[in-house]
Amino acid sequence: MNNDINEIIEKEREEARNVCDTQGGTSPECAAAWDAVEEVQAAAAHKKQKPQKSSFEVYCDNNPEAAECRLYDD
């Protein structure tokens, strides 16, 4: 999955370079293309920060009635 994100980022960068070469480096189209690159990079960074659930957490999500998943108030 990480390779997929890197490929998407690289494609967006290539597209931004092409747009800027044809439209000019100060054009609104160029700015929008680089904004798209930043959005994809931000999404990738956000996804990396999201902690993965442990197997136990997944189990409890799927079986909240299981004895080992019960939460008690003190």
mmCIF file of the N, C-alpha and C atoms, coordinates in Angstrom:
data_MODEL
# 
_entry.id   MODEL 
# 
loop_
_atom_site.group_PDB 
_atom_site.id 
_atom_site.type_symbol 
_atom_site.label_atom_id 
_atom_site.label_alt_id 
_atom_site.label_comp_id 
_atom_site.label_asym_id 
_atom_site.label_entity_id 
_atom_site.label_seq_id 
_atom_site.pdbx_PDB_ins_code 
_atom_site.Cartn_x 
_atom_site.Cartn_y 
_atom_site.Cartn_z 
_atom_site.occupancy 
_atom_site.B_iso_or_equiv 
_atom_site.pdbx_formal_charge 
_atom_site.auth_seq_id 
_atom_site.auth_comp_id 
_atom_site.auth_asym_id 
_atom_site.auth_atom_id 
_atom_site.pdbx_PDB_model_num 
ATOM 1   N N  . MET A 1 1  ? 0.825   -1.192  0.000   1.00 0.00 ? 1  MET A N  1 
ATOM 2   C CA . MET A 1 1  ? 0.000   0.000   0.000   1.00 0.00 ? 1  MET A CA 1 
ATOM 3   C C  . MET A 1 1  ? 0.866   1.252   0.000   1.00 0.00 ? 1  MET A C  1 
ATOM 4   N N  . ASN A 1 2  ? 1.954   1.200   0.740   1.00 0.00 ? 2  ASN A N  1 
ATOM 5   C CA . ASN A 1 2  ? 2.856   2.344   0.799   1.00 0.00 ? 2  ASN A CA 1 
ATOM 6   C C  . ASN A 1 2  ? 3.408   2.667   -0.581  1.00 0.00 ? 2  ASN A C  1 
ATOM 7   N N  . ASN A 1 3  ? 3.690   1.625   -1.365  1.00 0.00 ? 3  ASN A N  1 
ATOM 8   C CA . ASN A 1 3  ? 4.187   1.847   -2.723  1.00 0.00 ? 3  ASN A CA 1 
ATOM 9   C C  . ASN A 1 3  ? 3.125   2.505   -3.591  1.00 0.00 ? 3  ASN A C  1 
ATOM 10  N N  . ASP A 1 4  ? 1.855   2.149   -3.373  1.00 0.00 ? 4  ASP A N  1 
ATOM 11  C CA . ASP A 1 4  ? 0.758   2.757   -4.129  1.00 0.00 ? 4  ASP A CA 1 
ATOM 12  C C  . ASP A 1 4  ? 0.697   4.258   -3.870  1.00 0.00 ? 4  ASP A C  1 
ATOM 13  N N  . ILE A 1 5  ? 0.828   4.635   -2.616  1.00 0.00 ? 5  ILE A N  1 
ATOM 14  C CA . ILE A 1 5  ? 0.783   6.056   -2.262  1.00 0.00 ? 5  ILE A CA 1 
ATOM 15  C C  . ILE A 1 5  ? 1.962   6.786   -2.883  1.00 0.00 ? 5  ILE A C  1 
ATOM 16  N N  . ASN A 1 6  ? 3.137   6.182   -2.814  1.00 0.00 ? 6  ASN A N  1 
ATOM 17  C CA . ASN A 1 6  ? 4.314   6.810   -3.417  1.00 0.00 ? 6  ASN A CA 1 
ATOM 18  C C  . ASN A 1 6  ? 4.159   6.962   -4.921  1.00 0.00 ? 6  ASN A C  1 
ATOM 19  N N  . GLU A 1 7  ? 3.548   5.983   -5.565  1.00 0.00 ? 7  GLU A N  1 
ATOM 20  C CA . GLU A 1 7  ? 3.312   6.071   -7.009  1.00 0.00 ? 7  GLU A CA 1 
ATOM 21  C C  . GLU A 1 7  ? 2.346   7.202   -7.330  1.00 0.00 ? 7  GLU A C  1 
ATOM 22  N N  . ILE A 1 8  ? 1.298   7.331   -6.523  1.00 0.00 ? 8  ILE A N  1 
ATOM 23  C CA . ILE A 1 8  ? 0.323   8.403   -6.741  1.00 0.00 ? 8  ILE A CA 1 
ATOM 24  C C  . ILE A 1 8  ? 0.988   9.761   -6.560  1.00 0.00 ? 8  ILE A C  1 
ATOM 25  N N  . ILE A 1 9  ? 1.798   9.892   -5.521  1.00 0.00 ? 9  ILE A N  1 
ATOM 26  C CA . ILE A 1 9  ? 2.508   11.152  -5.283  1.00 0.00 ? 9  ILE A CA 1 
ATOM 27  C C  . ILE A 1 9  ? 3.412   11.476  -6.459  1.00 0.00 ? 9  ILE A C  1 
ATOM 28  N N  . GLU A 1 10 ? 4.142   10.492  -6.938  1.00 0.00 ? 10 GLU A N  1 
ATOM 29  C CA . GLU A 1 10 ? 5.055   10.728  -8.065  1.00 0.00 ? 10 GLU A CA 1 
ATOM 30  C C  . GLU A 1 10 ? 4.284   11.107  -9.331  1.00 0.00 ? 10 GLU A C  1 
ATOM 31  N N  . LYS A 1 11 ? 3.142   10.474  -9.580  1.00 0.00 ? 11 LYS A N  1 
ATOM 32  C CA . LYS A 1 11 ? 2.317   10.830  -10.746 1.00 0.00 ? 11 LYS A CA 1 
ATOM 33  C C  . LYS A 1 11 ? 1.806   12.262  -10.633 1.00 0.00 ? 11 LYS A C  1 
ATOM 34  N N  . GLU A 1 12 ? 1.384   12.650  -9.425  1.00 0.00 ? 12 GLU A N  1 
ATOM 35  C CA . GLU A 1 12 ? 0.904   14.027  -9.212  1.00 0.00 ? 12 GLU A CA 1 
ATOM 36  C C  . GLU A 1 12 ? 2.036   15.030  -9.424  1.00 0.00 ? 12 GLU A C  1 
ATOM 37  N N  . ARG A 1 13 ? 3.229   14.697  -8.971  1.00 0.00 ? 13 ARG A N  1 
ATOM 38  C CA . ARG A 1 13 ? 4.385   15.580  -9.178  1.00 0.00 ? 13 ARG A CA 1 
ATOM 39  C C  . ARG A 1 13 ? 4.686   15.741  -10.667 1.00 0.00 ? 13 ARG A C  1 
ATOM 40  N N  . GLU A 1 14 ? 4.657   14.625  -11.383 1.00 0.00 ? 14 GLU A N  1 
ATOM 41  C CA . GLU A 1 14 ? 4.927   14.665  -12.822 1.00 0.00 ? 14 GLU A CA 1 
ATOM 42  C C  . GLU A 1 14 ? 3.875   15.517  -13.542 1.00 0.00 ? 14 GLU A C  1 
ATOM 43  N N  . GLU A 1 15 ? 2.624   15.333  -13.151 1.00 0.00 ? 15 GLU A N  1 
ATOM 44  C CA . GLU A 1 15 ? 1.550   16.123  -13.743 1.00 0.00 ? 15 GLU A CA 1 
ATOM 45  C C  . GLU A 1 15 ? 1.741   17.606  -13.445 1.00 0.00 ? 15 GLU A C  1 
ATOM 46  N N  . ALA A 1 16 ? 2.118   17.925  -12.207 1.00 0.00 ? 16 ALA A N  1 
ATOM 47  C CA . ALA A 1 16 ? 2.343   19.324  -11.828 1.00 0.00 ? 16 ALA A CA 1 
ATOM 48  C C  . ALA A 1 16 ? 3.484   19.929  -12.641 1.00 0.00 ? 16 ALA A C  1 
ATOM 49  N N  . ARG A 1 17 ? 4.545   19.175  -12.822 1.00 0.00 ? 17 ARG A N  1 
ATOM 50  C CA . ARG A 1 17 ? 5.667   19.680  -13.634 1.00 0.00 ? 17 ARG A CA 1 
ATOM 51  C C  . ARG A 1 17 ? 5.219   19.945  -15.058 1.00 0.00 ? 17 ARG A C  1 
ATOM 52  N N  . ASN A 1 18 ? 4.435   19.018  -15.629 1.00 0.00 ? 18 ASN A N  1 
ATOM 53  C CA . ASN A 1 18 ? 3.952   19.186  -17.003 1.00 0.00 ? 18 ASN A CA 1 
ATOM 54  C C  . ASN A 1 18 ? 3.054   20.409  -17.132 1.00 0.00 ? 18 ASN A C  1 
ATOM 55  N N  . VAL A 1 19 ? 2.158   20.581  -16.178 1.00 0.00 ? 19 VAL A N  1 
ATOM 56  C CA . VAL A 1 19 ? 1.252   21.730  -16.205 1.00 0.00 ? 19 VAL A CA 1 
ATOM 57  C C  . VAL A 1 19 ? 2.051   23.024  -16.107 1.00 0.00 ? 19 VAL A C  1 
ATOM 58  N N  . CYS A 1 20 ? 3.018   23.061  -15.211 1.00 0.00 ? 20 CYS A N  1 
ATOM 59  C CA . CYS A 1 20 ? 3.806   24.278  -15.020 1.00 0.00 ? 20 CYS A CA 1 
ATOM 60  C C  . CYS A 1 20 ? 4.678   24.584  -16.235 1.00 0.00 ? 20 CYS A C  1 
ATOM 61  N N  . ASP A 1 21 ? 5.166   23.530  -16.896 1.00 0.00 ? 21 ASP A N  1 
ATOM 62  C CA . ASP A 1 21 ? 5.965   23.740  -18.107 1.00 0.00 ? 21 ASP A CA 1 
ATOM 63  C C  . ASP A 1 21 ? 5.110   24.311  -19.239 1.00 0.00 ? 21 ASP A C  1 
ATOM 64  N N  . THR A 1 22 ? 3.865   23.839  -19.355 1.00 0.00 ? 22 THR A N  1 
ATOM 65  C CA . THR A 1 22 ? 3.020   24.292  -20.460 1.00 0.00 ? 22 THR A CA 1 
ATOM 66  C C  . THR A 1 22 ? 2.266   25.580  -20.140 1.00 0.00 ? 22 THR A C  1 
ATOM 67  N N  . GLN A 1 23 ? 1.853   25.766  -18.893 1.00 0.00 ? 23 GLN A N  1 
ATOM 68  C CA . GLN A 1 23 ? 1.039   26.921  -18.519 1.00 0.00 ? 23 GLN A CA 1 
ATOM 69  C C  . GLN A 1 23 ? 1.865   28.072  -17.933 1.00 0.00 ? 23 GLN A C  1 
ATOM 70  N N  . GLY A 1 24 ? 3.075   27.780  -17.539 1.00 0.00 ? 24 GLY A N  1 
ATOM 71  C CA . GLY A 1 24 ? 3.899   28.798  -16.900 1.00 0.00 ? 24 GLY A CA 1 
ATOM 72  C C  . GLY A 1 24 ? 3.939   28.578  -15.393 1.00 0.00 ? 24 GLY A C  1 
ATOM 73  N N  . GLY A 1 25 ? 5.083   28.855  -14.819 1.00 0.00 ? 25 GLY A N  1 
ATOM 74  C CA . GLY A 1 25 ? 5.302   28.583  -13.406 1.00 0.00 ? 25 GLY A CA 1 
ATOM 75  C C  . GLY A 1 25 ? 4.490   29.433  -12.451 1.00 0.00 ? 25 GLY A C  1 
ATOM 76  N N  . THR A 1 26 ? 3.920   30.519  -12.927 1.00 0.00 ? 26 THR A N  1 
ATOM 77  C CA . THR A 1 26 ? 3.138   31.387  -12.047 1.00 0.00 ? 26 THR A CA 1 
ATOM 78  C C  . THR A 1 26 ? 1.646   31.340  -12.362 1.00 0.00 ? 26 THR A C  1 
ATOM 79  N N  . SER A 1 27 ? 1.227   30.405  -13.199 1.00 0.00 ? 27 SER A N  1 
ATOM 80  C CA . SER A 1 27 ? -0.180  30.327  -13.596 1.00 0.00 ? 27 SER A CA 1 
ATOM 81  C C  . SER A 1 27 ? -1.024  29.707  -12.476 1.00 0.00 ? 27 SER A C  1 
ATOM 82  N N  . PRO A 1 28 ? -2.301  30.023  -12.461 1.00 0.00 ? 28 PRO A N  1 
ATOM 83  C CA . PRO A 1 28 ? -3.197  29.403  -11.474 1.00 0.00 ? 28 PRO A CA 1 
ATOM 84  C C  . PRO A 1 28 ? -3.260  27.880  -11.627 1.00 0.00 ? 28 PRO A C  1 
ATOM 85  N N  . GLU A 1 29 ? -3.141  27.404  -12.857 1.00 0.00 ? 29 GLU A N  1 
ATOM 86  C CA . GLU A 1 29 ? -3.172  25.964  -13.105 1.00 0.00 ? 29 GLU A CA 1 
ATOM 87  C C  . GLU A 1 29 ? -1.970  25.280  -12.463 1.00 0.00 ? 29 GLU A C  1 
ATOM 88  N N  . CYS A 1 30 ? -0.826  25.931  -12.542 1.00 0.00 ? 30 CYS A N  1 
ATOM 89  C CA . CYS A 1 30 ? 0.391   25.398  -11.941 1.00 0.00 ? 30 CYS A CA 1 
ATOM 90  C C  . CYS A 1 30 ? 0.232   25.333  -10.422 1.00 0.00 ? 30 CYS A C  1 
ATOM 91  N N  . ALA A 1 31 ? -0.279  26.405  -9.843  1.00 0.00 ? 31 ALA A N  1 
ATOM 92  C CA . ALA A 1 31 ? -0.487  26.439  -8.394  1.00 0.00 ? 31 ALA A CA 1 
ATOM 93  C C  . ALA A 1 31 ? -1.466  25.348  -7.959  1.00 0.00 ? 31 ALA A C  1 
ATOM 94  N N  . ALA A 1 32 ? -2.523  25.160  -8.729  1.00 0.00 ? 32 ALA A N  1 
ATOM 95  C CA . ALA A 1 32 ? -3.512  24.137  -8.401  1.00 0.00 ? 32 ALA A CA 1 
ATOM 96  C C  . ALA A 1 32 ? -2.916  22.735  -8.491  1.00 0.00 ? 32 ALA A C  1 
ATOM 97  N N  . ALA A 1 33 ? -2.058  22.530  -9.477  1.00 0.00 ? 33 ALA A N  1 
ATOM 98  C CA . ALA A 1 33 ? -1.426  21.218  -9.639  1.00 0.00 ? 33 ALA A CA 1 
ATOM 99  C C  . ALA A 1 33 ? -0.525  20.901  -8.444  1.00 0.00 ? 33 ALA A C  1 
ATOM 100 N N  . TRP A 1 34 ? 0.226   21.895  -7.979  1.00 0.00 ? 34 TRP A N  1 
ATOM 101 C CA . TRP A 1 34 ? 1.088   21.664  -6.816  1.00 0.00 ? 34 TRP A CA 1 
ATOM 102 C C  . TRP A 1 34 ? 0.269   21.537  -5.536  1.00 0.00 ? 34 TRP A C  1 
ATOM 103 N N  . ASP A 1 35 ? -0.880  22.193  -5.477  1.00 0.00 ? 35 ASP A N  1 
ATOM 104 C CA . ASP A 1 35 ? -1.783  22.005  -4.335  1.00 0.00 ? 35 ASP A CA 1 
ATOM 105 C C  . ASP A 1 35 ? -2.260  20.554  -4.274  1.00 0.00 ? 35 ASP A C  1 
ATOM 106 N N  . ALA A 1 36 ? -2.536  19.976  -5.437  1.00 0.00 ? 36 ALA A N  1 
ATOM 107 C CA . ALA A 1 36 ? -2.961  18.577  -5.488  1.00 0.00 ? 36 ALA A CA 1 
ATOM 108 C C  . ALA A 1 36 ? -1.861  17.664  -4.968  1.00 0.00 ? 36 ALA A C  1 
ATOM 109 N N  . VAL A 1 37 ? -0.606  17.967  -5.307  1.00 0.00 ? 37 VAL A N  1 
ATOM 110 C CA . VAL A 1 37 ? 0.525   17.181  -4.803  1.00 0.00 ? 37 VAL A CA 1 
ATOM 111 C C  . VAL A 1 37 ? 0.569   17.268  -3.278  1.00 0.00 ? 37 VAL A C  1 
ATOM 112 N N  . GLU A 1 38 ? 0.427   18.466  -2.746  1.00 0.00 ? 38 GLU A N  1 
ATOM 113 C CA . GLU A 1 38 ? 0.467   18.658  -1.294  1.00 0.00 ? 38 GLU A CA 1 
ATOM 114 C C  . GLU A 1 38 ? -0.666  17.910  -0.594  1.00 0.00 ? 38 GLU A C  1 
ATOM 115 N N  . GLU A 1 39 ? -1.846  17.899  -1.207  1.00 0.00 ? 39 GLU A N  1 
ATOM 116 C CA . GLU A 1 39 ? -2.977  17.192  -0.607  1.00 0.00 ? 39 GLU A CA 1 
ATOM 117 C C  . GLU A 1 39 ? -2.720  15.696  -0.526  1.00 0.00 ? 39 GLU A C  1 
ATOM 118 N N  . VAL A 1 40 ? -2.160  15.125  -1.576  1.00 0.00 ? 40 VAL A N  1 
ATOM 119 C CA . VAL A 1 40 ? -1.861  13.692  -1.571  1.00 0.00 ? 40 VAL A CA 1 
ATOM 120 C C  . VAL A 1 40 ? -0.784  13.385  -0.531  1.00 0.00 ? 40 VAL A C  1 
ATOM 121 N N  . GLN A 1 41 ? 0.230   14.238  -0.446  1.00 0.00 ? 41 GLN A N  1 
ATOM 122 C CA . GLN A 1 41 ? 1.276   14.032  0.547   1.00 0.00 ? 41 GLN A CA 1 
ATOM 123 C C  . GLN A 1 41 ? 0.727   14.144  1.965   1.00 0.00 ? 41 GLN A C  1 
ATOM 124 N N  . ALA A 1 42 ? -0.164  15.090  2.192   1.00 0.00 ? 42 ALA A N  1 
ATOM 125 C CA . ALA A 1 42 ? -0.767  15.251  3.513   1.00 0.00 ? 42 ALA A CA 1 
ATOM 126 C C  . ALA A 1 42 ? -1.624  14.039  3.872   1.00 0.00 ? 42 ALA A C  1 
ATOM 127 N N  . ALA A 1 43 ? -2.356  13.533  2.911   1.00 0.00 ? 43 ALA A N  1 
ATOM 128 C CA . ALA A 1 43 ? -3.172  12.349  3.161   1.00 0.00 ? 43 ALA A CA 1 
ATOM 129 C C  . ALA A 1 43 ? -2.296  11.149  3.505   1.00 0.00 ? 43 ALA A C  1 
ATOM 130 N N  . ALA A 1 44 ? -1.170  11.017  2.812   1.00 0.00 ? 44 ALA A N  1 
ATOM 131 C CA . ALA A 1 44 ? -0.248  9.917   3.093   1.00 0.00 ? 44 ALA A CA 1 
ATOM 132 C C  . ALA A 1 44 ? 0.346   10.056  4.496   1.00 0.00 ? 44 ALA A C  1 
ATOM 133 N N  . ALA A 1 45 ? 0.713   11.265  4.868   1.00 0.00 ? 45 ALA A N  1 
ATOM 134 C CA . ALA A 1 45 ? 1.281   11.492  6.196   1.00 0.00 ? 45 ALA A CA 1 
ATOM 135 C C  . ALA A 1 45 ? 0.251   11.218  7.280   1.00 0.00 ? 45 ALA A C  1 
ATOM 136 N N  . HIS A 1 46 ? -0.991  11.633  7.029   1.00 0.00 ? 46 HIS A N  1 
ATOM 137 C CA . HIS A 1 46 ? -2.060  11.404  8.007   1.00 0.00 ? 46 HIS A CA 1 
ATOM 138 C C  . HIS A 1 46 ? -2.315  9.910   8.188   1.00 0.00 ? 46 HIS A C  1 
ATOM 139 N N  . LYS A 1 47 ? -2.276  9.185   7.096   1.00 0.00 ? 47 LYS A N  1 
ATOM 140 C CA . LYS A 1 47 ? -2.517  7.742   7.153   1.00 0.00 ? 47 LYS A CA 1 
ATOM 141 C C  . LYS A 1 47 ? -1.412  7.045   7.948   1.00 0.00 ? 47 LYS A C  1 
ATOM 142 N N  . LYS A 1 48 ? -0.182  7.508   7.826   1.00 0.00 ? 48 LYS A N  1 
ATOM 143 C CA . LYS A 1 48 ? 0.933   6.917   8.568   1.00 0.00 ? 48 LYS A CA 1 
ATOM 144 C C  . LYS A 1 48 ? 0.797   7.155   10.061  1.00 0.00 ? 48 LYS A C  1 
ATOM 145 N N  . GLN A 1 49 ? 0.216   8.286   10.448  1.00 0.00 ? 49 GLN A N  1 
ATOM 146 C CA . GLN A 1 49 ? 0.084   8.631   11.858  1.00 0.00 ? 49 GLN A CA 1 
ATOM 147 C C  . GLN A 1 49 ? -1.015  7.839   12.547  1.00 0.00 ? 49 GLN A C  1 
ATOM 148 N N  . LYS A 1 50 ? -1.947  7.336   11.799  1.00 0.00 ? 50 LYS A N  1 
ATOM 149 C CA . LYS A 1 50 ? -3.070  6.606   12.376  1.00 0.00 ? 50 LYS A CA 1 
ATOM 150 C C  . LYS A 1 50 ? -2.562  5.265   12.920  1.00 0.00 ? 50 LYS A C  1 
ATOM 151 N N  . PRO A 1 51 ? -2.690  5.038   14.224  1.00 0.00 ? 51 PRO A N  1 
ATOM 152 C CA . PRO A 1 51 ? -2.185  3.786   14.789  1.00 0.00 ? 51 PRO A CA 1 
ATOM 153 C C  . PRO A 1 51 ? -3.020  2.581   14.337  1.00 0.00 ? 51 PRO A C  1 
ATOM 154 N N  . GLN A 1 52 ? -2.360  1.490   14.128  1.00 0.00 ? 52 GLN A N  1 
ATOM 155 C CA . GLN A 1 52 ? -3.027  0.259   13.738  1.00 0.00 ? 52 GLN A CA 1 
ATOM 156 C C  . GLN A 1 52 ? -3.605  -0.407  14.978  1.00 0.00 ? 52 GLN A C  1 
ATOM 157 N N  . LYS A 1 53 ? -4.774  -0.996  14.851  1.00 0.00 ? 53 LYS A N  1 
ATOM 158 C CA . LYS A 1 53 ? -5.365  -1.717  15.964  1.00 0.00 ? 53 LYS A CA 1 
ATOM 159 C C  . LYS A 1 53 ? -4.657  -3.048  16.142  1.00 0.00 ? 53 LYS A C  1 
ATOM 160 N N  . SER A 1 54 ? -4.539  -3.435  17.392  1.00 0.00 ? 54 SER A N  1 
ATOM 161 C CA . SER A 1 54 ? -3.953  -4.744  17.682  1.00 0.00 ? 54 SER A CA 1 
ATOM 162 C C  . SER A 1 54 ? -4.977  -5.824  17.355  1.00 0.00 ? 54 SER A C  1 
ATOM 163 N N  . SER A 1 55 ? -4.531  -7.053  17.300  1.00 0.00 ? 55 SER A N  1 
ATOM 164 C CA . SER A 1 55 ? -5.436  -8.168  17.038  1.00 0.00 ? 55 SER A CA 1 
ATOM 165 C C  . SER A 1 55 ? -6.496  -8.263  18.126  1.00 0.00 ? 55 SER A C  1 
ATOM 166 N N  . PHE A 1 56 ? -6.079  -7.979  19.360  1.00 0.00 ? 56 PHE A N  1 
ATOM 167 C CA . PHE A 1 56 ? -7.028  -8.011  20.475  1.00 0.00 ? 56 PHE A CA 1 
ATOM 168 C C  . PHE A 1 56 ? -8.109  -6.936  20.317  1.00 0.00 ? 56 PHE A C  1 
ATOM 169 N N  . GLU A 1 57 ? -7.719  -5.743  19.915  1.00 0.00 ? 57 GLU A N  1 
ATOM 170 C CA . GLU A 1 57 ? -8.694  -4.670  19.711  1.00 0.00 ? 57 GLU A CA 1 
ATOM 171 C C  . GLU A 1 57 ? -9.682  -5.015  18.599  1.00 0.00 ? 57 GLU A C  1 
ATOM 172 N N  . VAL A 1 58 ? -9.189  -5.609  17.530  1.00 0.00 ? 58 VAL A N  1 
ATOM 173 C CA . VAL A 1 58 ? -10.060 -6.042  16.435  1.00 0.00 ? 58 VAL A CA 1 
ATOM 174 C C  . VAL A 1 58 ? -11.024 -7.115  16.942  1.00 0.00 ? 58 VAL A C  1 
ATOM 175 N N  . TYR A 1 59 ? -10.493 -8.052  17.722  1.00 0.00 ? 59 TYR A N  1 
ATOM 176 C CA . TYR A 1 59 ? -11.325 -9.112  18.298  1.00 0.00 ? 59 TYR A CA 1 
ATOM 177 C C  . TYR A 1 59 ? -12.439 -8.513  19.146  1.00 0.00 ? 59 TYR A C  1 
ATOM 178 N N  . CYS A 1 60 ? -12.084 -7.557  20.015  1.00 0.00 ? 60 CYS A N  1 
ATOM 179 C CA . CYS A 1 60 ? -13.088 -6.945  20.892  1.00 0.00 ? 60 CYS A CA 1 
ATOM 180 C C  . CYS A 1 60 ? -14.097 -6.112  20.103  1.00 0.00 ? 60 CYS A C  1 
ATOM 181 N N  . ASP A 1 61 ? -13.658 -5.488  19.032  1.00 0.00 ? 61 ASP A N  1 
ATOM 182 C CA . ASP A 1 61 ? -14.599 -4.766  18.182  1.00 0.00 ? 61 ASP A CA 1 
ATOM 183 C C  . ASP A 1 61 ? -15.623 -5.720  17.575  1.00 0.00 ? 61 ASP A C  1 
ATOM 184 N N  . ASN A 1 62 ? -15.152 -6.900  17.208  1.00 0.00 ? 62 ASN A N  1 
ATOM 185 C CA . ASN A 1 62 ? -16.033 -7.890  16.584  1.00 0.00 ? 62 ASN A CA 1 
ATOM 186 C C  . ASN A 1 62 ? -16.823 -8.701  17.603  1.00 0.00 ? 62 ASN A C  1 
ATOM 187 N N  . ASN A 1 63 ? -16.344 -8.755  18.857  1.00 0.00 ? 63 ASN A N  1 
ATOM 188 C CA . ASN A 1 63 ? -16.976 -9.564  19.907  1.00 0.00 ? 63 ASN A CA 1 
ATOM 189 C C  . ASN A 1 63 ? -17.062 -8.780  21.216  1.00 0.00 ? 63 ASN A C  1 
ATOM 190 N N  . PRO A 1 64 ? -17.815 -7.716  21.245  1.00 0.00 ? 64 PRO A N  1 
ATOM 191 C CA . PRO A 1 64 ? -17.844 -6.876  22.452  1.00 0.00 ? 64 PRO A CA 1 
ATOM 192 C C  . PRO A 1 64 ? -18.421 -7.582  23.675  1.00 0.00 ? 64 PRO A C  1 
ATOM 193 N N  . GLU A 1 65 ? -19.175 -8.667  23.467  1.00 0.00 ? 65 GLU A N  1 
ATOM 194 C CA . GLU A 1 65 ? -19.771 -9.394  24.588  1.00 0.00 ? 65 GLU A CA 1 
ATOM 195 C C  . GLU A 1 65 ? -18.807 -10.398 25.218  1.00 0.00 ? 65 GLU A C  1 
ATOM 196 N N  . ALA A 1 66 ? -17.646 -10.617 24.609  1.00 0.00 ? 66 ALA A N  1 
ATOM 197 C CA . ALA A 1 66 ? -16.681 -11.573 25.154  1.00 0.00 ? 66 ALA A CA 1 
ATOM 198 C C  . ALA A 1 66 ? -16.194 -11.113 26.527  1.00 0.00 ? 66 ALA A C  1 
ATOM 199 N N  . ALA A 1 67 ? -15.991 -12.068 27.415  1.00 0.00 ? 67 ALA A N  1 
ATOM 200 C CA . ALA A 1 67 ? -15.612 -11.755 28.802  1.00 0.00 ? 67 ALA A CA 1 
ATOM 201 C C  . ALA A 1 67 ? -14.333 -10.927 28.861  1.00 0.00 ? 67 ALA A C  1 
ATOM 202 N N  . GLU A 1 68 ? -13.373 -11.259 28.049  1.00 0.00 ? 68 GLU A N  1 
ATOM 203 C CA . GLU A 1 68 ? -12.092 -10.529 28.097  1.00 0.00 ? 68 GLU A CA 1 
ATOM 204 C C  . GLU A 1 68 ? -12.173 -9.123  27.537  1.00 0.00 ? 68 GLU A C  1 
ATOM 205 N N  . CYS A 1 69 ? -13.299 -8.780  26.893  1.00 0.00 ? 69 CYS A N  1 
ATOM 206 C CA . CYS A 1 69 ? -13.469 -7.463  26.300  1.00 0.00 ? 69 CYS A CA 1 
ATOM 207 C C  . CYS A 1 69 ? -14.351 -6.535  27.134  1.00 0.00 ? 69 CYS A C  1 
ATOM 208 N N  . ARG A 1 70 ? -14.881 -7.041  28.199  1.00 0.00 ? 70 ARG A N  1 
ATOM 209 C CA . ARG A 1 70 ? -15.765 -6.228  29.041  1.00 0.00 ? 70 ARG A CA 1 
ATOM 210 C C  . ARG A 1 70 ? -14.972 -5.190  29.804  1.00 0.00 ? 70 ARG A C  1 
ATOM 211 N N  . LEU A 1 71 ? -15.590 -4.020  29.946  1.00 0.00 ? 71 LEU A N  1 
ATOM 212 C CA . LEU A 1 71 ? -14.980 -2.932  30.718  1.00 0.00 ? 71 LEU A CA 1 
ATOM 213 C C  . LEU A 1 71 ? -15.827 -2.720  31.972  1.00 0.00 ? 71 LEU A C  1 
ATOM 214 N N  . TYR A 1 72 ? -15.142 -2.560  33.084  1.00 0.00 ? 72 TYR A N  1 
ATOM 215 C CA . TYR A 1 72 ? -15.831 -2.364  34.356  1.00 0.00 ? 72 TYR A CA 1 
ATOM 216 C C  . TYR A 1 72 ? -15.458 -1.013  34.937  1.00 0.00 ? 72 TYR A C  1 
ATOM 217 N N  . ASP A 1 73 ? -16.421 -0.332  35.542  1.00 0.00 ? 73 ASP A N  1 
ATOM 218 C CA . ASP A 1 73 ? -16.167 0.926   36.237  1.00 0.00 ? 73 ASP A CA 1 
ATOM 219 C C  . ASP A 1 73 ? -15.667 0.613   37.636  1.00 0.00 ? 73 ASP A C  1 
ATOM 220 N N  . ASP A 1 74 ? -14.727 1.410   38.099  1.00 0.00 ? 74 ASP A N  1 
ATOM 221 C CA . ASP A 1 74 ? -14.223 1.217   39.469  1.00 0.00 ? 74 ASP A CA 1 
ATOM 222 C C  . ASP A 1 74 ? -15.065 1.921   40.470  1.00 0.00 ? 74 ASP A C  1 
# 
